[in-house]
Amino acid sequence: MKNLGLLLLVLALVSCKEKSDQQEIQQPEQQRIDIASELAAIEETRTAFQLAVRENRFSDLQKYGTPDVKSLTPSCGAWEPFKELRKNPSGQFHYDSLVMRPVETIIVSDSIAYDFGMSSTYYTDEEGKSVELTATFLAVLKKDKTDGIWKLHREVANTRNLDD
């Protein structure tokens, strides 16, 4: 009788082990992100945005941001006259160009990335003098699910230099 009980216990344990092996949960394979391709796509968006500014296609700029984009530019010092002239253009004022120089672009996931670096905004003031404004920026980018294009979602910029 002892042997029969031991045999039943061994059979029960073996059959439970087989069942648990068969019921192992299959995890879906995660997609691998092609980092080089995504970085190239971000650079393509950045280049197109800068070109739109240089060509004064300001109505096109909205397509480079998400519908709920938020951007905080510096609000002190040399930036104040530029912001005022942009709101109320006068004289020879002209927004000439924007040059972004990212130091670090990190792909966080298949739909989120961030960009960190320096930028220069060039404009002609009301008296015809060329002015350069520099800023350090941190931008969060989102990949649009409908068109697959990386777009600006959030941006914070300040007047501090990265070398300081």
N, C-alpha and C positions, 0 to 999 in steps of 0.2 A: 504494500500500500504506500509505503514511504517512497519507493521508487516511482510509482505511478504519479504521485503528487509532484515529485521533482521533475519528472518528464513533462507533465502538463505546464508547470511553471516555465521551464526552458522553452517549450513550444510557444507559449503566450508571449514571452519576451522577444523571441525571434520574429514572430509574426507582427508584433507592434513595431519593431525596428524596421521591417520591410515596408510597413504602411507609412511610417514617418519619412522614410527615404523617398517614397513615391509622391508624397504630398508636399515636397519641398516647393516653396514659392519661387516662381521664375520672375526675376527682376527684368524689366524691359531694358534693352541696351540703350545707354545714353548716347546721344549724338555727339560726335566729336566736333569741336569748333575749329575751323580753319583760321587760325589767328592771323596769318599773313594776309589772307584774303579779306578778312574783316578790317584789318588796319588799312589796307589799300582802299576799301570802300569808304572808310572814315576820311581818309585823305582826299578822296574824290569829292566828297560832300564839302569838305573845308575849302578846297580849291574853287569849286563852283560858287560857294558863298562869297569868297573874296572877289571873284570875278564879277559877280552881280553888284557888289558895292562899287568896284572900280568903274563899271559901266553905267552906274547910276540907275540900275534896275531895282529900285528900292521896293517896288510892289512884288518882286519875285522873292524877297527875303523871307516872307512868311512860309514858303514851302520848305525851308531848311530848319524849321522848328516844329515841335509838336503843337497841337492845338492849344495846350495849356502851358506853353513855354513861359518861364520866368527868368529874367535876366537882370542882375543888379550890377550896374556899372559904377565906377568910382564917382563919388559926389563931393569932391573937394578940389581945391587948388586949381590947376590948369584945366581941369575937366569942366569946370563951371561955365566958362565962356562958350566952349564947344556945345555943351548941352543946351544953353540958351539960344545960340545961333541955329542949332538944329530945329528947335521949336519955332523960332521966329527969324528966318533967314533975312539977312540984310547985306547991303554992299556987295562985295565980291565973294561972299561965303560960298564954299563948295566943299562937300565931303568927298575927298579924293580917293582914299583907299584904306584898307585894313589888311595888315599882314600878321598872321598868327604863326607863332613859332613854338609848337608844343615840345615840351621836354620829356613828357611821359604820357603815353596813351595806353590804358589798360582795358582789355576786354574782360568784363566781369562775368558775363553770361552770353547766351546767344542773342540777347536783346538789350543788354545794358553795358555801357562802357563809360570811362571817364577820361578826360583830357586835361592836362595840367601844363601850363607854360606861360609864355610872355606874348604880348601883342603890341603892335604899334598902329595907332589910328592917325592918318594923315588928313589934314584939311587945310583949306585956304581961308584965312579969317576975312572979316569984312573990309579990311584995308589991303587985301591981296597978298598978305604975308603967309608963307607956308609954315604950318605948325605940326609937330609930331607929339602925340600923347602916348605914353607907354603904360602898360598895365600888366599885372600878373593875374591869370585867370584859372579857375577850376570849373570845368563844365561836365555835366552829366549828359550823356547821349543815350537816346533810345532808338532801337531799330523799329521802324514802322512795319507792322505786321501786314499791311496791305500792299505796299510797294517795295519793301525790303531795303529802304534807304535809311541810313543813320541820320538822326535829326537831333538838334539841340533841345534838351528838355529843361535843364536848369543851368544857370551860370552865375558865378560870383566873381567879381574882379575888384582889384584894389590897386593902389598906386605904388605899392612896395615893389622893389626890385628883387628878383630871385637871388642876386649876388649879395644883398644886404644881410 
